[in-house]
Amino acid sequence: MDPRELRQAFAANLRRLRHAKGISQEDLAYEAGVNRTYVSKLEKGTSYPGLEIIAKLATVLEVEPAELIRLPAPQPTPRMRRSASK
């Protein structure tokens, strides 16, 4: 697995979960004890979080840490869709 894929999945999950909770980057950063610009970099996928940061963010977002690094489900390819409809 390419580490960039995991970083992008983390970024997308962090943004999605933050929006679902209806909190700003600033509020998330404050509650997690990190800088707002760091949260912004995480959501853009330009910074790598450590395990402690993942745990802090998960606590504030009220999710398991694994939810933040979960890869998206693979999208069916046209070939997969054709064979599934047979």
Summary of the structure (lengths in Angstrom):
residues: 86
radius of gyration: 15.4
end to end distance: 31.7
largest distance: 53.1
contacts: 202
relative contact order: 0.17
helix: 69%
strand: 0%
